[in-house]
Structure formats: C-alpha cells, structure tokens
C-alpha cells in the first residue's frame, strides 16, 4: 500500500515538475497492469467484433428469408 503511494507520488512529481513522463520507466514499473489492460482490451474488442458479425449474419438471413417468401409466394 505504501509502495503504491510512493510510486504514485514519484509519477505525480515527475509530471508536475517536468511536464512529461518517462514512458519506458513507467512501462517497466507497471508492466503487469499494462499487460492486464491490454489483454482485457483485446478480449473486449474480439467479443464486440464477434457480436457485430453475428448481428450482421442474422440480419442478412432474415432479409434472404423475406426475399424467398416473396419469390415463392
């Protein structure tokens, strides 16, 4: 808990004094959080893509069924 506060204080100090952050150093210290975030982002994006594809396929099938009903009568 105290280590997290110290790390946040270092990041805030660097941001306030220089106006910039050393991203390489930040990545080295927070690689677990960044990795987890990346995995979650990829999983969420993949899930959304699959749901979109399923929606489009269902819509296409319903249109084809309507067209078939119109043609066959």
Secondary structure by P-SEA (a helix, b strand, c coil): caaaaaaaaaaaaaaaaccccaaaaaaaacaaaaaaaaaaaaaaaaaaaaaaaaaaaaaaaaaaaaaaaaaac
